[in-house]
Amino acid sequence: MADAVQSIAAGSLRGLKDTRVPLLFAGIAYWLIGLSLSYVLALKTDLGAVGIWIGLSIGKAVYAALLVLRLQLLADRPAIASTSDASA
């Protein structure tokens, strides 16, 4: 589910020409949260390889949630008329 939501939200943001913030979100969600949590769950608990998958899945869910929040923020902003529309 998180992967499907992430894919749709990322594609929608790409369509809105928003690519820098999602890249920052990916770094935070996958590297800081997902990798750190995978390390803790795999090596500091008895979960082993399952802990790696749990950590990476949580990182992906966080990434999907951040993208959806960003999409809602950008979708709620009023559209700015282009210069060609304003001169007509």
PDB file with SEQRES, HELIX, SHEET and CRYST1 records, atoms N, CA, C and O in Angstrom:
SEQRES   1 A   88  MET ALA ASP ALA VAL GLN SER ILE ALA ALA GLY SER LEU          
SEQRES   2 A   88  ARG GLY LEU LYS ASP THR ARG VAL PRO LEU LEU PHE ALA          
SEQRES   3 A   88  GLY ILE ALA TYR TRP LEU ILE GLY LEU SER LEU SER TYR          
SEQRES   4 A   88  VAL LEU ALA LEU LYS THR ASP LEU GLY ALA VAL GLY ILE          
SEQRES   5 A   88  TRP ILE GLY LEU SER ILE GLY LYS ALA VAL TYR ALA ALA          
SEQRES   6 A   88  LEU LEU VAL LEU ARG LEU GLN LEU LEU ALA ASP ARG PRO          
SEQRES   7 A   88  ALA ILE ALA SER THR SER ASP ALA SER ALA                      
HELIX    1 AA1 ALA A    2  GLY A   15  1                                  14    
HELIX    2 AA2 ARG A   20  ALA A   26  1                                   7    
HELIX    3 AA3 GLY A   27  LEU A   35  3                                   9    
HELIX    4 AA4 SER A   36  LEU A   43  1                                   8    
HELIX    5 AA5 ALA A   49  ASP A   76  1                                  28    
HELIX    6 AA6 THR A   83  SER A   87  1                                   5    
CRYST1    1.000    1.000    1.000  90.00  90.00  90.00 P 1           1          
ATOM      1  N   MET A   1       0.823  -1.194   0.000  1.00  0.00           N  
ATOM      2  CA  MET A   1       0.000   0.000   0.000  1.00  0.00           C  
ATOM      3  C   MET A   1       0.868   1.259   0.000  1.00  0.00           C  
ATOM      4  O   MET A   1       0.624   2.193  -0.764  1.00  0.00           O  
ATOM      5  N   ALA A   2       1.878   1.273   0.859  1.00  0.00           N  
ATOM      6  CA  ALA A   2       2.734   2.465   0.940  1.00  0.00           C  
ATOM      7  C   ALA A   2       3.446   2.711  -0.387  1.00  0.00           C  
ATOM      8  O   ALA A   2       3.624   3.862  -0.786  1.00  0.00           O  
ATOM      9  N   ASP A   3       3.853   1.654  -1.070  1.00  0.00           N  
ATOM     10  CA  ASP A   3       4.546   1.808  -2.346  1.00  0.00           C  
ATOM     11  C   ASP A   3       3.617   2.386  -3.407  1.00  0.00           C  
ATOM     12  O   ASP A   3       4.033   3.224  -4.206  1.00  0.00           O  
ATOM     13  N   ALA A   4       2.371   1.946  -3.418  1.00  0.00           N  
ATOM     14  CA  ALA A   4       1.403   2.475  -4.388  1.00  0.00           C  
ATOM     15  C   ALA A   4       1.123   3.950  -4.125  1.00  0.00           C  
ATOM     16  O   ALA A   4       1.091   4.753  -5.058  1.00  0.00           O  
ATOM     17  N   VAL A   5       0.921   4.306  -2.871  1.00  0.00           N  
ATOM     18  CA  VAL A   5       0.664   5.705  -2.509  1.00  0.00           C  
ATOM     19  C   VAL A   5       1.861   6.566  -2.860  1.00  0.00           C  
ATOM     20  O   VAL A   5       1.714   7.666  -3.394  1.00  0.00           O  
ATOM     21  N   GLN A   6       3.061   6.053  -2.555  1.00  0.00           N  
ATOM     22  CA  GLN A   6       4.289   6.791  -2.845  1.00  0.00           C  
ATOM     23  C   GLN A   6       4.446   7.018  -4.345  1.00  0.00           C  
ATOM     24  O   GLN A   6       4.822   8.112  -4.765  1.00  0.00           O  
ATOM     25  N   SER A   7       4.169   6.023  -5.143  1.00  0.00           N  
ATOM     26  CA  SER A   7       4.309   6.147  -6.594  1.00  0.00           C  
ATOM     27  C   SER A   7       3.341   7.170  -7.169  1.00  0.00           C  
ATOM     28  O   SER A   7       3.720   7.987  -8.009  1.00  0.00           O  
ATOM     29  N   ILE A   8       2.107   7.126  -6.724  1.00  0.00           N  
ATOM     30  CA  ILE A   8       1.101   8.066  -7.233  1.00  0.00           C  
ATOM     31  C   ILE A   8       1.416   9.491  -6.795  1.00  0.00           C  
ATOM     32  O   ILE A   8       1.336  10.420  -7.599  1.00  0.00           O  
ATOM     33  N   ALA A   9       1.772   9.668  -5.530  1.00  0.00           N  
ATOM     34  CA  ALA A   9       2.078  11.007  -5.032  1.00  0.00           C  
ATOM     35  C   ALA A   9       3.329  11.569  -5.696  1.00  0.00           C  
ATOM     36  O   ALA A   9       3.369  12.753  -6.032  1.00  0.00           O  
ATOM     37  N   ALA A  10       4.350  10.739  -5.888  1.00  0.00           N  
ATOM     38  CA  ALA A  10       5.583  11.209  -6.536  1.00  0.00           C  
ATOM     39  C   ALA A  10       5.310  11.606  -7.987  1.00  0.00           C  
ATOM     40  O   ALA A  10       5.829  12.618  -8.458  1.00  0.00           O  
ATOM     41  N   GLY A  11       4.511  10.826  -8.691  1.00  0.00           N  
ATOM     42  CA  GLY A  11       4.156  11.175 -10.059  1.00  0.00           C  
ATOM     43  C   GLY A  11       3.348  12.452 -10.140  1.00  0.00           C  
ATOM     44  O   GLY A  11       3.542  13.259 -11.049  1.00  0.00           O  
ATOM     45  N   SER A  12       2.450  12.638  -9.200  1.00  0.00           N  
ATOM     46  CA  SER A  12       1.647  13.860  -9.173  1.00  0.00           C  
ATOM     47  C   SER A  12       2.512  15.080  -8.894  1.00  0.00           C  
ATOM     48  O   SER A  12       2.340  16.125  -9.522  1.00  0.00           O  
ATOM     49  N   LEU A  13       3.439  14.951  -7.957  1.00  0.00           N  
ATOM     50  CA  LEU A  13       4.341  16.068  -7.659  1.00  0.00           C  
ATOM     51  C   LEU A  13       5.259  16.359  -8.844  1.00  0.00           C  
ATOM     52  O   LEU A  13       5.569  17.518  -9.121  1.00  0.00           O  
ATOM     53  N   ARG A  14       5.691  15.321  -9.537  1.00  0.00           N  
ATOM     54  CA  ARG A  14       6.516  15.517 -10.724  1.00  0.00           C  
ATOM     55  C   ARG A  14       5.729  16.289 -11.775  1.00  0.00           C  
ATOM     56  O   ARG A  14       6.283  17.138 -12.473  1.00  0.00           O  
ATOM     57  N   GLY A  15       4.432  15.993 -11.890  1.00  0.00           N  
ATOM     58  CA  GLY A  15       3.588  16.718 -12.822  1.00  0.00           C  
ATOM     59  C   GLY A  15       3.421  18.180 -12.450  1.00  0.00           C  
ATOM     60  O   GLY A  15       3.201  19.026 -13.317  1.00  0.00           O  
ATOM     61  N   LEU A  16       3.526  18.478 -11.166  1.00  0.00           N  
ATOM     62  CA  LEU A  16       3.462  19.874 -10.692  1.00  0.00           C  
ATOM     63  C   LEU A  16       4.828  20.544 -10.713  1.00  0.00           C  
ATOM     64  O   LEU A  16       4.986  21.657 -10.209  1.00  0.00           O  
ATOM     65  N   LYS A  17       5.811  19.872 -11.293  1.00  0.00           N  
ATOM     66  CA  LYS A  17       7.183  20.367 -11.401  1.00  0.00           C  
ATOM     67  C   LYS A  17       7.840  20.563 -10.027  1.00  0.00           C  
ATOM     68  O   LYS A  17       8.645  21.475  -9.837  1.00  0.00           O  
ATOM     69  N   ASP A  18       7.488  19.707  -9.091  1.00  0.00           N  
ATOM     70  CA  ASP A  18       8.080  19.743  -7.757  1.00  0.00           C  
ATOM     71  C   ASP A  18       8.933  18.489  -7.594  1.00  0.00           C  
ATOM     72  O   ASP A  18       8.407  17.401  -7.359  1.00  0.00           O  
ATOM     73  N   THR A  19      10.249  18.643  -7.718  1.00  0.00           N  
ATOM     74  CA  THR A  19      11.136  17.485  -7.635  1.00  0.00           C  
ATOM     75  C   THR A  19      12.188  17.620  -6.543  1.00  0.00           C  
ATOM     76  O   THR A  19      12.725  16.606  -6.095  1.00  0.00           O  
ATOM     77  N   ARG A  20      12.497  18.810  -6.107  1.00  0.00           N  
ATOM     78  CA  ARG A  20      13.562  18.985  -5.115  1.00  0.00           C  
ATOM     79  C   ARG A  20      13.133  18.567  -3.713  1.00  0.00           C  
ATOM     80  O   ARG A  20      13.880  17.885  -3.011  1.00  0.00           O  
ATOM     81  N   VAL A  21      11.958  18.963  -3.313  1.00  0.00           N  
ATOM     82  CA  VAL A  21      11.477  18.613  -1.970  1.00  0.00           C  
ATOM     83  C   VAL A  21      11.264  17.103  -1.842  1.00  0.00           C  
ATOM     84  O   VAL A  21      11.647  16.534  -0.820  1.00  0.00           O  
ATOM     85  N   PRO A  22      10.665  16.426  -2.839  1.00  0.00           N  
ATOM     86  CA  PRO A  22      10.566  14.968  -2.734  1.00  0.00           C  
ATOM     87  C   PRO A  22      11.925  14.273  -2.627  1.00  0.00           C  
ATOM     88  O   PRO A  22      12.037  13.239  -1.968  1.00  0.00           O  
ATOM     89  N   LEU A  23      12.950  14.827  -3.263  1.00  0.00           N  
ATOM     90  CA  LEU A  23      14.290  14.258  -3.128  1.00  0.00           C  
ATOM     91  C   LEU A  23      14.780  14.395  -1.691  1.00  0.00           C  
ATOM     92  O   LEU A  23      15.371  13.462  -1.148  1.00  0.00           O  
ATOM     93  N   LEU A  24      14.545  15.522  -1.084  1.00  0.00           N  
ATOM     94  CA  LEU A  24      14.898  15.731   0.321  1.00  0.00           C  
ATOM     95  C   LEU A  24      14.112  14.772   1.219  1.00  0.00           C  
ATOM     96  O   LEU A  24      14.667  14.192   2.153  1.00  0.00           O  
ATOM     97  N   PHE A  25      12.830  14.612   0.933  1.00  0.00           N  
ATOM     98  CA  PHE A  25      12.003  13.662   1.697  1.00  0.00           C  
ATOM     99  C   PHE A  25      12.539  12.239   1.577  1.00  0.00           C  
ATOM    100  O   PHE A  25      12.533  11.491   2.555  1.00  0.00           O  
ATOM    101  N   ALA A  26      13.001  11.859   0.384  1.00  0.00           N  
ATOM    102  CA  ALA A  26      13.537  10.511   0.183  1.00  0.00           C  
ATOM    103  C   ALA A  26      14.786  10.305   1.029  1.00  0.00           C  
ATOM    104  O   ALA A  26      14.960   9.249   1.638  1.00  0.00           O  
ATOM    105  N   GLY A  27      15.647  11.302   1.067  1.00  0.00           N  
ATOM    106  CA  GLY A  27      16.848  11.199   1.890  1.00  0.00           C  
ATOM    107  C   GLY A  27      16.523  11.040   3.360  1.00  0.00           C  
ATOM    108  O   GLY A  27      17.144  10.242   4.062  1.00  0.00           O  
ATOM    109  N   ILE A  28      15.551  11.799   3.819  1.00  0.00           N  
ATOM    110  CA  ILE A  28      15.154  11.720   5.225  1.00  0.00           C  
ATOM    111  C   ILE A  28      14.488  10.380   5.525  1.00  0.00           C  
ATOM    112  O   ILE A  28      14.848   9.706   6.490  1.00  0.00           O  
ATOM    113  N   ALA A  29      13.524   9.999   4.702  1.00  0.00           N  
ATOM    114  CA  ALA A  29      12.735   8.798   4.985  1.00  0.00           C  
ATOM    115  C   ALA A  29      13.544   7.520   4.817  1.00  0.00           C  
ATOM    116  O   ALA A  29      13.487   6.637   5.672  1.00  0.00           O  
ATOM    117  N   TYR A  30      14.298   7.410   3.724  1.00  0.00           N  
ATOM    118  CA  TYR A  30      15.011   6.164   3.463  1.00  0.00           C  
ATOM    119  C   TYR A  30      16.323   6.073   4.243  1.00  0.00           C  
ATOM    120  O   TYR A  30      16.606   5.051   4.868  1.00  0.00           O  
ATOM    121  N   TRP A  31      17.114   7.131   4.206  1.00  0.00           N  
ATOM    122  CA  TRP A  31      18.439   7.051   4.807  1.00  0.00           C  
ATOM    123  C   TRP A  31      18.414   7.297   6.304  1.00  0.00           C  
ATOM    124  O   TRP A  31      19.004   6.528   7.062  1.00  0.00           O  
ATOM    125  N   LEU A  32      17.752   8.339   6.741  1.00  0.00           N  
ATOM    126  CA  LEU A  32      17.766   8.634   8.179  1.00  0.00           C  
ATOM    127  C   LEU A  32      16.842   7.726   8.972  1.00  0.00           C  
ATOM    128  O   LEU A  32      17.243   7.163   9.990  1.00  0.00           O  
ATOM    129  N   ILE A  33      15.618   7.584   8.514  1.00  0.00           N  
ATOM    130  CA  ILE A  33      14.631   6.815   9.279  1.00  0.00           C  
ATOM    131  C   ILE A  33      14.715   5.326   8.945  1.00  0.00           C  
ATOM    132  O   ILE A  33      14.891   4.499   9.839  1.00  0.00           O  
ATOM    133  N   GLY A  34      14.592   4.984   7.674  1.00  0.00           N  
ATOM    134  CA  GLY A  34      14.549   3.577   7.269  1.00  0.00           C  
ATOM    135  C   GLY A  34      15.821   2.811   7.593  1.00  0.00           C  
ATOM    136  O   GLY A  34      15.768   1.730   8.179  1.00  0.00           O  
ATOM    137  N   LEU A  35      16.962   3.367   7.214  1.00  0.00           N  
ATOM    138  CA  LEU A  35      18.223   2.669   7.448  1.00  0.00           C  
ATOM    139  C   LEU A  35      18.546   2.597   8.933  1.00  0.00           C  
ATOM    140  O   LEU A  35      18.991   1.556   9.418  1.00  0.00           O  
ATOM    141  N   SER A  36      18.330   3.687   9.658  1.00  0.00           N  
ATOM    142  CA  SER A  36      18.605   3.678  11.099  1.00  0.00           C  
ATOM    143  C   SER A  36      17.707   2.685  11.822  1.00  0.00           C  
ATOM    144  O   SER A  36      18.171   1.931  12.678  1.00  0.00           O  
ATOM    145  N   LEU A  37      16.447   2.684  11.486  1.00  0.00           N  
ATOM    146  CA  LEU A  37      15.512   1.766  12.117  1.00  0.00           C  
ATOM    147  C   LEU A  37      15.824   0.313  11.744  1.00  0.00           C  
ATOM    148  O   LEU A  37      15.706  -0.585  12.578  1.00  0.00           O  
ATOM    149  N   SER A  38      16.219   0.089  10.495  1.00  0.00           N  
ATOM    150  CA  SER A  38      16.607  -1.261  10.076  1.00  0.00           C  
ATOM    151  C   SER A  38      17.805  -1.753  10.877  1.00  0.00           C  
ATOM    152  O   SER A  38      17.834  -2.903  11.314  1.00  0.00           O  
ATOM    153  N   TYR A  39      18.776  -0.897  11.066  1.00  0.00           N  
ATOM    154  CA  TYR A  39      19.960  -1.263  11.841  1.00  0.00           C  
ATOM    155  C   TYR A  39      19.593  -1.648  13.271  1.00  0.00           C  
ATOM    156  O   TYR A  39      20.031  -2.676  13.787  1.00  0.00           O  
ATOM    157  N   VAL A  40      18.782  -0.803  13.894  1.00  0.00           N  
ATOM    158  CA  VAL A  40      18.398  -1.064  15.285  1.00  0.00           C  
ATOM    159  C   VAL A  40      17.577  -2.342  15.395  1.00  0.00           C  
ATOM    160  O   VAL A  40      17.827  -3.171  16.269  1.00  0.00           O  
ATOM    161  N   LEU A  41      16.599  -2.501  14.510  1.00  0.00           N  
ATOM    162  CA  LEU A  41      15.736  -3.676  14.596  1.00  0.00           C  
ATOM    163  C   LEU A  41      16.469  -4.970  14.247  1.00  0.00           C  
ATOM    164  O   LEU A  41      16.180  -6.020  14.821  1.00  0.00           O  
ATOM    165  N   ALA A  42      17.418  -4.900  13.308  1.00  0.00           N  
ATOM    166  CA  ALA A  42      18.109  -6.117  12.878  1.00  0.00           C  
ATOM    167  C   ALA A  42      19.223  -6.519  13.831  1.00  0.00           C  
ATOM    168  O   ALA A  42      19.390  -7.703  14.124  1.00  0.00           O  
ATOM    169  N   LEU A  43      19.981  -5.558  14.313  1.00  0.00           N  
ATOM    170  CA  LEU A  43      21.176  -5.898  15.074  1.00  0.00           C  
ATOM    171  C   LEU A  43      21.031  -5.722  16.582  1.00  0.00           C  
ATOM    172  O   LEU A  43      21.769  -6.351  17.340  1.00  0.00           O  
ATOM    173  N   LYS A  44      20.123  -4.903  17.027  1.00  0.00           N  
ATOM    174  CA  LYS A  44      19.964  -4.666  18.461  1.00  0.00           C  
ATOM    175  C   LYS A  44      18.800  -5.436  19.067  1.00  0.00           C  
ATOM    176  O   LYS A  44      18.628  -5.445  20.286  1.00  0.00           O  
ATOM    177  N   THR A  45      18.008  -6.076  18.235  1.00  0.00           N  
ATOM    178  CA  THR A  45      16.912  -6.934  18.714  1.00  0.00           C  
ATOM    179  C   THR A  45      17.105  -8.323  18.119  1.00  0.00           C  
ATOM    180  O   THR A  45      18.086  -8.568  17.416  1.00  0.00           O  
ATOM    181  N   ASP A  46      16.207  -9.202  18.387  1.00  0.00           N  
ATOM    182  CA  ASP A  46      16.299 -10.568  17.874  1.00  0.00           C  
ATOM    183  C   ASP A  46      15.630 -10.744  16.509  1.00  0.00           C  
ATOM    184  O   ASP A  46      15.440 -11.877  16.067  1.00  0.00           O  
ATOM    185  N   LEU A  47      15.274  -9.668  15.843  1.00  0.00           N  
ATOM    186  CA  LEU A  47      14.517  -9.800  14.599  1.00  0.00           C  
ATOM    187  C   LEU A  47      15.370 -10.208  13.406  1.00  0.00           C  
ATOM    188  O   LEU A  47      14.865 -10.879  12.505  1.00  0.00           O  
ATOM    189  N   GLY A  48      16.617  -9.834  13.367  1.00  0.00           N  
ATOM    190  CA  GLY A  48      17.490 -10.208  12.252  1.00  0.00           C  
ATOM    191  C   GLY A  48      17.039  -9.603  10.937  1.00  0.00           C  
ATOM    192  O   GLY A  48      16.779  -8.403  10.850  1.00  0.00           O  
ATOM    193  N   ALA A  49      16.949 -10.446   9.910  1.00  0.00           N  
ATOM    194  CA  ALA A  49      16.594  -9.974   8.569  1.00  0.00           C  
ATOM    195  C   ALA A  49      15.181  -9.393   8.515  1.00  0.00           C  
ATOM    196  O   ALA A  49      14.908  -8.484   7.732  1.00  0.00           O  
ATOM    197  N   VAL A  50      14.297  -9.915   9.340  1.00  0.00           N  
ATOM    198  CA  VAL A  50      12.931  -9.375   9.381  1.00  0.00           C  
ATOM    199  C   VAL A  50      12.959  -7.921   9.854  1.00  0.00           C  
ATOM    200  O   VAL A  50      12.165  -7.105   9.386  1.00  0.00           O  
ATOM    201  N   GLY A  51      13.855  -7.594  10.766  1.00  0.00           N  
ATOM    202  CA  GLY A  51      13.999  -6.218  11.248  1.00  0.00           C  
ATOM    203  C   GLY A  51      14.418  -5.268  10.149  1.00  0.00           C  
ATOM    204  O   GLY A  51      14.000  -4.110  10.129  1.00  0.00           O  
ATOM    205  N   ILE A  52      15.248  -5.755   9.227  1.00  0.00           N  
ATOM    206  CA  ILE A  52      15.642  -4.917   8.089  1.00  0.00           C  
ATOM    207  C   ILE A  52      14.424  -4.575   7.248  1.00  0.00           C  
ATOM    208  O   ILE A  52      14.226  -3.417   6.878  1.00  0.00           O  
ATOM    209  N   TRP A  53      13.610  -5.573   6.945  1.00  0.00           N  
ATOM    210  CA  TRP A  53      12.414  -5.338   6.126  1.00  0.00           C  
ATOM    211  C   TRP A  53      11.406  -4.445   6.839  1.00  0.00           C  
ATOM    212  O   TRP A  53      10.761  -3.612   6.202  1.00  0.00           O  
ATOM    213  N   ILE A  54      11.265  -4.606   8.133  1.00  0.00           N  
ATOM    214  CA  ILE A  54      10.345  -3.748   8.888  1.00  0.00           C  
ATOM    215  C   ILE A  54      10.828  -2.303   8.841  1.00  0.00           C  
ATOM    216  O   ILE A  54      10.038  -1.389   8.604  1.00  0.00           O  
ATOM    217  N   GLY A  55      12.113  -2.098   9.064  1.00  0.00           N  
ATOM    218  CA  GLY A  55      12.669  -0.744   9.026  1.00  0.00           C  
ATOM    219  C   GLY A  55      12.523  -0.093   7.674  1.00  0.00           C  
ATOM    220  O   GLY A  55      12.149   1.076   7.586  1.00  0.00           O  
ATOM    221  N   LEU A  56      12.813  -0.833   6.616  1.00  0.00           N  
ATOM    222  CA  LEU A  56      12.676  -0.278   5.271  1.00  0.00           C  
ATOM    223  C   LEU A  56      11.218  -0.005   4.921  1.00  0.00           C  
ATOM    224  O   LEU A  56      10.914   0.967   4.230  1.00  0.00           O  
ATOM    225  N   SER A  57      10.322  -0.855   5.393  1.00  0.00           N  
ATOM    226  CA  SER A  57       8.891  -0.637   5.140  1.00  0.00           C  
ATOM    227  C   SER A  57       8.392   0.608   5.862  1.00  0.00           C  
ATOM    228  O   SER A  57       7.590   1.364   5.315  1.00  0.00           O  
ATOM    229  N   ILE A  58       8.855   0.821   7.070  1.00  0.00           N  
ATOM    230  CA  ILE A  58       8.467   2.026   7.807  1.00  0.00           C  
ATOM    231  C   ILE A  58       9.032   3.264   7.117  1.00  0.00           C  
ATOM    232  O   ILE A  58       8.357   4.289   7.034  1.00  0.00           O  
ATOM    233  N   GLY A  59      10.260   3.176   6.625  1.00  0.00           N  
ATOM    234  CA  GLY A  59      10.839   4.295   5.870  1.00  0.00           C  
ATOM    235  C   GLY A  59      10.019   4.623   4.637  1.00  0.00           C  
ATOM    236  O   GLY A  59       9.798   5.794   4.330  1.00  0.00           O  
ATOM    237  N   LYS A  60       9.569   3.602   3.932  1.00  0.00           N  
ATOM    238  CA  LYS A  60       8.745   3.829   2.742  1.00  0.00           C  
ATOM    239  C   LYS A  60       7.391   4.434   3.110  1.00  0.00           C  
ATOM    240  O   LYS A  60       6.881   5.292   2.389  1.00  0.00           O  
ATOM    241  N   ALA A  61       6.810   3.997   4.216  1.00  0.00           N  
ATOM    242  CA  ALA A  61       5.530   4.554   4.665  1.00  0.00           C  
ATOM    243  C   ALA A  61       5.693   6.021   5.064  1.00  0.00           C  
ATOM    244  O   ALA A  61       4.819   6.841   4.783  1.00  0.00           O  
ATOM    245  N   VAL A  62       6.794   6.350   5.709  1.00  0.00           N  
ATOM    246  CA  VAL A  62       7.060   7.750   6.069  1.00  0.00           C  
ATOM    247  C   VAL A  62       7.221   8.591   4.806  1.00  0.00           C  
ATOM    248  O   VAL A  62       6.700   9.703   4.728  1.00  0.00           O  
ATOM    249  N   TYR A  63       7.943   8.063   3.815  1.00  0.00           N  
ATOM    250  CA  TYR A  63       8.126   8.775   2.553  1.00  0.00           C  
ATOM    251  C   TYR A  63       6.786   9.017   1.862  1.00  0.00           C  
ATOM    252  O   TYR A  63       6.534  10.112   1.360  1.00  0.00           O  
ATOM    253  N   ALA A  64       5.932   8.004   1.835  1.00  0.00           N  
ATOM    254  CA  ALA A  64       4.614   8.148   1.215  1.00  0.00           C  
ATOM    255  C   ALA A  64       3.795   9.208   1.942  1.00  0.00           C  
ATOM    256  O   ALA A  64       3.129  10.024   1.304  1.00  0.00           O  
ATOM    257  N   ALA A  65       3.841   9.202   3.275  1.00  0.00           N  
ATOM    258  CA  ALA A  65       3.079  10.190   4.049  1.00  0.00           C  
ATOM    259  C   ALA A  65       3.596  11.606   3.790  1.00  0.00           C  
ATOM    260  O   ALA A  65       2.802  12.536   3.649  1.00  0.00           O  
ATOM    261  N   LEU A  66       4.910  11.776   3.725  1.00  0.00           N  
ATOM    262  CA  LEU A  66       5.471  13.102   3.451  1.00  0.00           C  
ATOM    263  C   LEU A  66       5.081  13.594   2.061  1.00  0.00           C  
ATOM    264  O   LEU A  66       4.773  14.772   1.881  1.00  0.00           O  
ATOM    265  N   LEU A  67       5.093  12.698   1.082  1.00  0.00           N  
ATOM    266  CA  LEU A  67       4.708  13.095  -0.274  1.00  0.00           C  
ATOM    267  C   LEU A  67       3.239  13.478  -0.350  1.00  0.00           C  
ATOM    268  O   LEU A  67       2.884  14.442  -1.028  1.00  0.00           O  
ATOM    269  N   VAL A  68       2.388  12.740   0.333  1.00  0.00           N  
ATOM    270  CA  VAL A  68       0.960  13.066   0.322  1.00  0.00           C  
ATOM    271  C   VAL A  68       0.725  14.420   0.995  1.00  0.00           C  
ATOM    272  O   VAL A  68      -0.071  15.223   0.509  1.00  0.00           O  
ATOM    273  N   LEU A  69       1.409  14.674   2.101  1.00  0.00           N  
ATOM    274  CA  LEU A  69       1.269  15.975   2.760  1.00  0.00           C  
ATOM    275  C   LEU A  69       1.739  17.109   1.852  1.00  0.00           C  
ATOM    276  O   LEU A  69       1.106  18.163   1.794  1.00  0.00           O  
ATOM    277  N   ARG A  70       2.851  16.893   1.142  1.00  0.00           N  
ATOM    278  CA  ARG A  70       3.360  17.905   0.214  1.00  0.00           C  
ATOM    279  C   ARG A  70       2.373  18.115  -0.934  1.00  0.00           C  
ATOM    280  O   ARG A  70       2.139  19.251  -1.348  1.00  0.00           O  
ATOM    281  N   LEU A  71       1.802  17.048  -1.442  1.00  0.00           N  
ATOM    282  CA  LEU A  71       0.829  17.166  -2.527  1.00  0.00           C  
ATOM    283  C   LEU A  71      -0.405  17.931  -2.075  1.00  0.00           C  
ATOM    284  O   LEU A  71      -0.924  18.763  -2.818  1.00  0.00           O  
ATOM    285  N   GLN A  72      -0.874  17.661  -0.876  1.00  0.00           N  
ATOM    286  CA  GLN A  72      -2.027  18.398  -0.351  1.00  0.00           C  
ATOM    287  C   GLN A  72      -1.698  19.878  -0.188  1.00  0.00           C  
ATOM    288  O   GLN A  72      -2.525  20.740  -0.485  1.00  0.00           O  
ATOM    289  N   LEU A  73      -0.492  20.166   0.283  1.00  0.00           N  
ATOM    290  CA  LEU A  73      -0.084  21.559   0.466  1.00  0.00           C  
ATOM    291  C   LEU A  73      -0.064  22.298  -0.867  1.00  0.00           C  
ATOM    292  O   LEU A  73      -0.562  23.419  -0.969  1.00  0.00           O  
ATOM    293  N   LEU A  74       0.511  21.670  -1.883  1.00  0.00           N  
ATOM    294  CA  LEU A  74       0.592  22.329  -3.188  1.00  0.00           C  
ATOM    295  C   LEU A  74      -0.753  22.380  -3.885  1.00  0.00           C  
ATOM    296  O   LEU A  74      -1.030  23.336  -4.608  1.00  0.00           O  
ATOM    297  N   ALA A  75      -1.593  21.381  -3.688  1.00  0.00           N  
ATOM    298  CA  ALA A  75      -2.902  21.361  -4.346  1.00  0.00           C  
ATOM    299  C   ALA A  75      -3.860  22.384  -3.737  1.00  0.00           C  
ATOM    300  O   ALA A  75      -4.775  22.851  -4.414  1.00  0.00           O  
ATOM    301  N   ASP A  76      -3.660  22.731  -2.482  1.00  0.00           N  
ATOM    302  CA  ASP A  76      -4.542  23.693  -1.822  1.00  0.00           C  
ATOM    303  C   ASP A  76      -4.181  25.136  -2.133  1.00  0.00           C  
ATOM    304  O   ASP A  76      -4.972  26.042  -1.874  1.00  0.00           O  
ATOM    305  N   ARG A  77      -2.988  25.360  -2.687  1.00  0.00           N  
ATOM    306  CA  ARG A  77      -2.597  26.736  -3.023  1.00  0.00           C  
ATOM    307  C   ARG A  77      -3.402  27.218  -4.219  1.00  0.00           C  
ATOM    308  O   ARG A  77      -3.677  26.446  -5.137  1.00  0.00           O  
ATOM    309  N   PRO A  78      -3.781  28.489  -4.214  1.00  0.00           N  
ATOM    310  CA  PRO A  78      -4.502  29.007  -5.389  1.00  0.00           C  
ATOM    311  C   PRO A  78      -3.559  29.065  -6.598  1.00  0.00           C  
ATOM    312  O   PRO A  78      -2.366  29.336  -6.466  1.00  0.00           O  
ATOM    313  N   ALA A  79      -4.124  28.807  -7.759  1.00  0.00           N  
ATOM    314  CA  ALA A  79      -3.334  28.830  -8.986  1.00  0.00           C  
ATOM    315  C   ALA A  79      -2.970  30.261  -9.345  1.00  0.00           C  
ATOM    316  O   ALA A  79      -3.790  31.170  -9.214  1.00  0.00           O  
ATOM    317  N   ILE A  80      -1.755  30.453  -9.792  1.00  0.00           N  
ATOM    318  CA  ILE A  80      -1.295  31.773 -10.219  1.00  0.00           C  
ATOM    319  C   ILE A  80      -1.496  31.857 -11.718  1.00  0.00           C  
ATOM    320  O   ILE A  80      -1.039  30.992 -12.464  1.00  0.00           O  
ATOM    321  N   ALA A  81      -2.179  32.897 -12.153  1.00  0.00           N  
ATOM    322  CA  ALA A  81      -2.445  33.062 -13.589  1.00  0.00           C  
ATOM    323  C   ALA A  81      -1.131  33.317 -14.324  1.00  0.00           C  
ATOM    324  O   ALA A  81      -0.286  34.085 -13.863  1.00  0.00           O  
ATOM    325  N   SER A  82      -0.975  32.669 -15.458  1.00  0.00           N  
ATOM    326  CA  SER A  82       0.240  32.882 -16.242  1.00  0.00           C  
ATOM    327  C   SER A  82       0.187  34.258 -16.891  1.00  0.00           C  
ATOM    328  O   SER A  82      -0.877  34.872 -16.968  1.00  0.00           O  
ATOM    329  N   THR A  83       1.324  34.739 -17.354  1.00  0.00           N  
ATOM    330  CA  THR A  83       1.380  36.079 -17.935  1.00  0.00           C  
ATOM    331  C   THR A  83       0.572  36.174 -19.213  1.00  0.00           C  
ATOM    332  O   THR A  83       0.065  37.250 -19.531  1.00  0.00           O  
ATOM    333  N   SER A  84       0.432  35.076 -19.967  1.00  0.00           N  
ATOM    334  CA  SER A  84      -0.350  35.116 -21.200  1.00  0.00           C  
ATOM    335  C   SER A  84      -1.851  35.241 -20.877  1.00  0.00           C  
ATOM    336  O   SER A  84      -2.596  35.867 -21.631  1.00  0.00           O  
ATOM    337  N   ASP A  85      -2.292  34.646 -19.754  1.00  0.00           N  
ATOM    338  CA  ASP A  85      -3.691  34.766 -19.361  1.00  0.00           C  
ATOM    339  C   ASP A  85      -3.996  36.157 -18.832  1.00  0.00           C  
ATOM    340  O   ASP A  85      -5.095  36.669 -19.045  1.00  0.00           O  
ATOM    341  N   ALA A  86      -3.054  36.771 -18.153  1.00  0.00           N  
ATOM    342  CA  ALA A  86      -3.275  38.089 -17.551  1.00  0.00           C  
ATOM    343  C   ALA A  86      -3.341  39.181 -18.615  1.00  0.00           C  
ATOM    344  O   ALA A  86      -4.033  40.182 -18.428  1.00  0.00           O  
ATOM    345  N   SER A  87      -2.633  39.003 -19.727  1.00  0.00           N  
ATOM    346  CA  SER A  87      -2.625  40.046 -20.748  1.00  0.00           C  
ATOM    347  C   SER A  87      -3.814  39.947 -21.692  1.00  0.00           C  
ATOM    348  O   SER A  87      -4.075  40.883 -22.448  1.00  0.00           O  
ATOM    349  N   ALA A  88      -4.527  38.851 -21.667  1.00  0.00           N  
ATOM    350  CA  ALA A  88      -5.636  38.653 -22.605  1.00  0.00           C  
ATOM    351  C   ALA A  88      -6.881  39.350 -22.169  1.00  0.00           C  
ATOM    352  O   ALA A  88      -7.902  39.278 -22.854  1.00  0.00           O  
TER     353      ALA A  88                                                      
END                                                                             
